[in-house]
Amino acid sequence: MLTILTPTYNRRHTLPHLYDSLYKQGRQDFEWLIVDDGSVDDTMSWVQGCQAQAEFPIRIERQENGGKHAAINAGVRAARGDWIFIVDSDDCLTPDAVECVADAVAEAVQAPESVVGVCFRKADMQGRLLGLPREREPSPWVATPSQAGRRVQGDLAYVFRRDVMADLPFPIIPGECFVPELYIWNQIGDRGPIWFYLDRAIYLCEYLDDGYTRNFRAHLRRNPGGFLLFYAAQIGREPHWKDRVKAAIRSLQCLVYCAMNAADRSRPTV
């Protein structure tokens, strides 16, 4: 079984669009696992209504608000599928997404090497690819997440083996609620090959005003410890010296923010 894992926080107004896209899948052999990260809207009651009518299993796990990375950790622990496809609560899938993933996984498990993930493209709600178009890479193309990110310059839709994700949980940093996903995705790529299908978009998304992409600087300021883990690791992963320098500068910026946040916490309140 494939687990479609959706971390969510106060997204009752966007979840129906995702649910509709799952309902329209050509294959229904998956479970939808929702991890409610402490929502205060009516997410729970809405999901319970969907459970009564859906043709595929829907489960919901609830936790205190800890951030998307903590919700992913909880979802991996609760997942029943052998492969996990993370789909955000404000996005949706093309009608053939599950079929594409199932076909890729079926091929991957027959490979002589231990494939740890398969990956597809993301597109906007009008179907336009995010990032650069595919050029000469074969399909599937074997690469690391960092290599694929540099090639595509846009977000990608990863599907990983649950057992590998379980071995590599996101670190939880006290007082912070975010760790860049690429920090863990790269570690997963260290465990084995990831197959990239750069000619297929199966994931449709848009960037909301309160989303991560449009609020990068604020996220960096609030979560410097998580970003420091990522940028410090990237210094050794980047192949070009300019990118290594950029990662080092970001790491120093994170250290400054860590010190500022520590000073703020230690300042006595009036």
ZIMOQUI-V887491 format. One record per residue. N is the residue number from 1. RES is the residue in one small letter. D_CENTER is the distance of its C-alpha to the mean C-alpha in Angstrom with 1 decimal. Layout:
BEGIN
{{N,RES,D_CENTER} {N,RES,D_CENTER}}
END
This chain:
BEGIN
{{1,m,19.0} {2,l,15.5} {3,t,13.3} {4,i,11.2} {5,l,9.3} {6,t,9.2} {7,p,9.2} {8,t,12.0} {9,y,14.6} {10,n,17.7} {11,r,16.3} {12,r,19.2} {13,h,20.3} {14,t,17.2} {15,l,16.4} {16,p,19.5} {17,h,18.3} {18,l,15.3} {19,y,17.9} {20,d,20.3} {21,s,18.2} {22,l,17.6} {23,y,21.3} {24,k,22.2} {25,q,20.6} {26,g,23.2} {27,r,22.2} {28,q,21.8} {29,d,21.2} {30,f,17.9} {31,e,17.2} {32,w,15.1} {33,l,14.1} {34,i,13.6} {35,v,13.2} {36,d,15.3} {37,d,14.9} {38,g,18.6} {39,s,19.1} {40,v,22.7} {41,d,22.8} {42,d,23.8} {43,t,20.4} {44,m,21.9} {45,s,25.0} {46,w,23.3} {47,v,21.1} {48,q,24.4} {49,g,26.0} {50,c,23.5} {51,q,23.9} {52,a,27.6} {53,q,27.4} {54,a,24.4} {55,e,25.2} {56,f,22.1} {57,p,21.3} {58,i,19.4} {59,r,18.8} {60,i,17.9} {61,e,17.5} {62,r,18.4} {63,q,18.2} {64,e,19.5} {65,n,17.4} {66,g,15.5} {67,g,12.3} {68,k,8.7} {69,h,8.6} {70,a,11.8} {71,a,10.7} {72,i,8.1} {73,n,11.2} {74,a,13.5} {75,g,11.8} {76,v,12.0} {77,r,15.5} {78,a,16.4} {79,a,15.1} {80,r,18.0} {81,g,16.6} {82,d,16.8} {83,w,13.5} {84,i,10.2} {85,f,8.3} {86,i,5.4} {87,v,7.0} {88,d,7.5} {89,s,11.1} {90,d,12.5} {91,d,11.7} {92,c,13.4} {93,l,14.2} {94,t,17.3} {95,p,20.0} {96,d,19.8} {97,a,16.0} {98,v,16.7} {99,e,19.8} {100,c,18.2} {101,v,15.6} {102,a,18.6} {103,d,20.9} {104,a,18.6} {105,v,18.1} {106,a,21.9} {107,e,22.7} {108,a,20.5} {109,v,22.0} {110,q,25.4} {111,a,24.8} {112,p,27.0} {113,e,24.2} {114,s,21.5} {115,v,18.4} {116,v,15.2} {117,g,12.8} {118,v,13.2} {119,c,11.4} {120,f,12.6} {121,r,13.0} {122,k,11.9} {123,a,15.0} {124,d,16.3} {125,m,18.1} {126,q,21.1} {127,g,19.7} {128,r,19.9} {129,l,17.6} {130,l,15.4} {131,g,16.8} {132,l,19.7} {133,p,21.3} {134,r,21.5} {135,e,24.7} {136,r,26.1} {137,e,23.4} {138,p,24.2} {139,s,22.0} {140,p,20.3} {141,w,20.0} {142,v,19.2} {143,a,17.5} {144,t,15.3} {145,p,12.0} {146,s,14.2} {147,q,16.8} {148,a,14.8} {149,g,13.5} {150,r,17.1} {151,r,18.4} {152,v,16.3} {153,q,15.8} {154,g,13.2} {155,d,9.5} {156,l,8.8} {157,a,7.6} {158,y,7.2} {159,v,9.2} {160,f,10.3} {161,r,13.5} {162,r,13.5} {163,d,16.3} {164,v,14.7} {165,m,11.7} {166,a,14.5} {167,d,16.3} {168,l,13.8} {169,p,12.6} {170,f,11.4} {171,p,14.7} {172,i,16.1} {173,i,18.2} {174,p,21.0} {175,g,21.2} {176,e,17.7} {177,c,14.5} {178,f,11.8} {179,v,10.8} {180,p,9.0} {181,e,6.0} {182,l,8.4} {183,y,10.9} {184,i,9.8} {185,w,8.7} {186,n,12.3} {187,q,13.8} {188,i,12.7} {189,g,14.3} {190,d,17.3} {191,r,17.8} {192,g,18.4} {193,p,18.0} {194,i,15.0} {195,w,16.4} {196,f,15.5} {197,y,17.0} {198,l,17.3} {199,d,19.9} {200,r,17.9} {201,a,15.7} {202,i,14.4} {203,y,11.9} {204,l,13.5} {205,c,12.4} {206,e,14.4} {207,y,14.2} {208,l,15.9} {209,d,18.4} {210,d,16.8} {211,g,13.3} {212,y,11.7} {213,t,12.8} {214,r,16.3} {215,n,16.7} {216,f,15.7} {217,r,19.1} {218,a,19.3} {219,h,16.0} {220,l,17.5} {221,r,20.8} {222,r,19.5} {223,n,17.2} {224,p,19.1} {225,g,18.8} {226,g,15.1} {227,f,15.4} {228,l,18.5} {229,l,16.9} {230,f,14.7} {231,y,17.6} {232,a,20.1} {233,a,18.4} {234,q,18.0} {235,i,21.8} {236,g,22.4} {237,r,19.9} {238,e,21.0} {239,p,23.9} {240,h,25.7} {241,w,27.6} {242,k,26.7} {243,d,23.0} {244,r,23.9} {245,v,26.1} {246,k,23.4} {247,a,21.1} {248,a,24.2} {249,i,25.0} {250,r,21.6} {251,s,22.1} {252,l,25.6} {253,q,24.3} {254,c,22.0} {255,l,25.0} {256,v,27.1} {257,y,24.7} {258,c,24.6} {259,a,28.4} {260,m,28.6} {261,n,26.5} {262,a,28.5} {263,a,31.7} {264,d,30.6} {265,r,30.1} {266,s,33.4} {267,r,35.3} {268,p,37.6} {269,t,37.1} {270,v,40.2}}
END
